[in-house]
Amino acid sequence: MANRKKTETEKTIKKEEKIRKPTSGPLRDKTRSMARLVAAVGKVIQRTGYAGLTASNIALAAGLDKKLIWSYFGGVDNLVEEFIRQKDFWKHAANGMISDLLKESENIGQKQITELLQNQFEVVLKDKALQKIIHWEIGEKNKLLRDLADNREEIGEALFEVILPDFEKGNVHNLRGRLALLIGGIYYLSLHAKANGSTFCGLDILNDAGKNEVQTAIHDLIELTYRQANVKK
């Protein structure tokens, strides 16, 4: 009797599993396929540049039917947009960091700003796909990339609203200009080094010594700015 009950229970469990599998399986497959398509955009950009971002090339790199691009994303443009949003430092990585900082905005000071910019330098220097996106952004007028840039500005503006009041009474009135030069320098140094491997101002940031000098310079320039403004944070 006990064995029969056990057998009936096992049959019930197996039956329930069969009922659940058709529901969860396709969802898992869709999630995996979407991730593969997004990753494939990066592969295509690195191999052929943004001119090669066609449905056929992306599908081939993903090993999937190109029809899925329309089924899951509504088209190539939306898929590329999703990839760029995931890769963009200020939209993806920095947005999370800034959101965390803004939860305790009174504690934002030179340490936090320094770490944010140093992290950006590390990310841009390492991520080949992100480098291609930056090249694309500065080399072509494109609505998607303009929207991304505008969104990046909104994220940065939330941080400026918090830190600018600290500098209102000090001797530093060009904080935006200083940070613009730092961030622009981070982009250019990274792109320059990765594009042709040559030095800049005698620095090779592809080796540890050159990279560490730039990281130290970011720290020193932020520290100098806070000291000149007499902001003790």
C-alpha positions in Angstrom: 0.0 0.0 0.0 2.8 2.4 0.9 4.6 1.7 -2.3 1.5 2.3 -4.3 0.9 5.7 -2.6 4.5 6.6 -3.3 4.1 5.7 -6.9 0.9 7.8 -7.2 2.7 10.7 -5.6 5.6 10.5 -8.0 3.2 10.4 -10.9 1.4 13.5 -9.6 4.8 15.3 -9.2 5.8 14.4 -12.8 2.5 15.4 -14.1 2.8 18.8 -12.4 6.3 19.2 -13.8 5.1 18.5 -17.3 2.4 21.2 -16.9 5.0 23.8 -15.6 7.7 23.2 -18.2 5.8 24.6 -21.3 5.3 27.8 -19.3 8.8 28.3 -17.8 10.8 26.9 -20.7 9.9 29.4 -23.4 10.4 32.3 -20.9 13.9 31.1 -20.2 14.6 30.6 -23.9 13.4 34.1 -24.7 15.5 35.6 -22.0 18.6 33.7 -23.2 17.9 34.6 -26.8 17.4 38.3 -26.0 20.7 38.3 -24.1 22.5 36.6 -27.1 21.1 39.1 -29.5 22.2 42.0 -27.4 25.7 40.5 -27.0 25.8 39.9 -30.7 25.4 43.6 -31.4 28.7 44.1 -29.5 30.4 41.4 -31.5 29.3 43.0 -34.8 30.4 46.4 -33.8 33.9 45.2 -32.8 34.3 43.2 -36.0 32.8 45.5 -38.7 31.9 48.7 -36.9 28.5 50.3 -36.7 28.0 50.2 -40.5 27.7 46.4 -40.2 24.8 46.4 -37.8 22.3 44.6 -40.0 19.7 42.1 -38.9 21.6 39.4 -40.9 25.0 40.1 -39.3 23.5 40.3 -35.8 21.5 37.1 -36.2 24.6 35.3 -37.6 26.8 36.4 -34.6 24.1 35.3 -32.2 23.4 32.0 -34.0 19.7 32.8 -34.1 16.9 33.5 -36.6 16.9 37.2 -37.5 13.1 37.1 -37.2 13.6 37.1 -33.4 15.0 40.6 -33.6 11.5 41.8 -34.5 9.7 39.4 -32.3 11.7 40.4 -29.2 12.8 44.0 -29.9 10.6 45.3 -32.6 13.5 45.9 -35.0 17.2 46.4 -35.3 17.1 50.0 -34.0 15.5 49.0 -30.8 18.0 46.1 -30.3 20.9 48.4 -30.9 19.4 51.0 -28.5 19.1 48.3 -25.8 22.8 47.3 -26.3 24.0 50.9 -26.2 21.9 51.6 -23.0 23.5 48.6 -21.3 27.0 49.6 -22.4 27.0 53.4 -21.8 28.9 54.1 -18.6 26.7 57.0 -17.5 23.5 55.3 -18.2 24.4 51.9 -16.8 27.3 51.9 -14.3 27.4 55.5 -13.3 23.6 55.8 -13.0 23.6 53.1 -10.3 26.5 54.7 -8.5 25.0 58.2 -8.6 21.6 56.9 -7.5 23.4 55.3 -4.5 25.3 58.6 -3.8 22.1 60.7 -4.0 20.5 58.6 -1.2 23.0 60.3 1.1 23.7 63.4 -0.9 25.1 65.3 2.0 28.1 62.9 2.1 29.1 63.4 -1.5 32.6 64.9 -1.6 36.0 64.6 -3.4 36.4 60.9 -2.6 33.1 60.0 -4.2 33.7 62.2 -7.3 37.2 60.8 -7.7 36.1 57.2 -7.5 33.4 57.9 -10.0 35.8 59.3 -12.6 38.5 56.7 -11.9 35.9 54.0 -12.4 34.9 55.6 -15.7 38.5 55.6 -16.9 38.8 51.9 -16.1 35.6 51.0 -17.9 36.2 53.0 -21.0 39.8 51.7 -21.3 38.8 48.1 -21.1 35.5 47.9 -23.0 36.1 47.7 -26.7 32.4 47.8 -27.6 31.9 51.0 -25.6 34.9 52.6 -27.4 33.2 51.8 -30.7 30.0 53.5 -29.4 31.9 56.6 -28.4 33.6 56.7 -31.9 30.1 56.4 -33.4 28.7 59.2 -31.3 31.3 61.7 -32.2 31.5 60.7 -35.9 27.9 60.6 -36.9 24.7 62.6 -36.3 22.2 60.0 -35.0 19.0 60.5 -33.1 19.6 57.4 -30.9 23.0 58.6 -29.9 21.8 62.1 -29.3 19.0 60.8 -27.0 21.7 58.8 -25.2 23.8 61.9 -24.8 20.9 63.9 -23.5 20.0 61.2 -21.0 23.6 61.1 -19.9 23.4 64.9 -19.3 20.3 64.4 -17.1 22.1 61.9 -15.0 25.1 64.2 -14.6 22.9 67.1 -13.8 21.3 65.3 -10.8 24.9 65.1 -9.4 25.7 68.7 -10.2 22.6 69.9 -8.4 24.0 68.4 -5.2 27.7 69.4 -5.5 27.4 72.9 -7.0 26.0 74.5 -3.9 29.2 73.5 -2.0 31.2 75.7 -4.4 29.0 78.8 -4.5 31.0 80.6 -1.8 34.4 79.4 -2.8 37.0 80.6 -5.3 36.1 77.9 -7.9 33.4 79.0 -10.2 34.2 76.7 -13.2 33.5 73.3 -11.7 31.5 72.3 -14.8 34.4 73.2 -17.1 36.9 71.3 -15.0 34.9 68.2 -14.9 34.2 68.5 -18.7 37.9 68.5 -19.3 38.5 65.6 -17.0 35.7 63.5 -18.5 36.6 64.5 -22.1 40.3 63.6 -21.3 39.3 60.2 -20.0 37.4 59.5 -23.2 40.1 60.7 -25.6 43.1 59.1 -23.8 41.3 55.8 -23.8 40.2 56.0 -27.4 43.7 57.2 -28.5 45.5 54.4 -26.7 43.2 51.7 -28.0 43.0 53.0 -31.6 46.8 53.1 -32.3 48.6 52.1 -29.2 50.8 55.2 -29.2 51.7 57.3 -26.2 50.2 60.6 -25.3 52.3 63.3 -23.5 54.8 60.5 -23.2 52.3 58.3 -21.3 51.4 54.8 -22.4 48.2 54.1 -20.5 48.1 50.5 -21.8 50.7 49.7 -19.2 50.2 49.9 -15.4 52.7 52.8 -14.9 50.9 55.1 -17.4 47.4 54.1 -16.3 48.3 54.7 -12.6 49.7 58.2 -13.4 46.4 59.1 -15.0 44.4 57.7 -12.1 46.6 59.7 -9.7 46.1 62.8 -11.8 42.3 62.4 -11.6 42.6 62.2 -7.8 45.0 65.2 -7.5 42.9 67.5 -9.8 39.7 66.8 -7.9 41.5 67.3 -4.6 43.0 70.6 -5.8 39.6 71.8 -6.9 38.0 71.0 -3.5 41.0 72.6 -1.7 40.9 75.8 -3.8 37.2 76.1 -3.1 37.8 75.4 0.6 35.2 72.7 0.5 36.0 70.1 3.2 34.1 67.1 2.1 
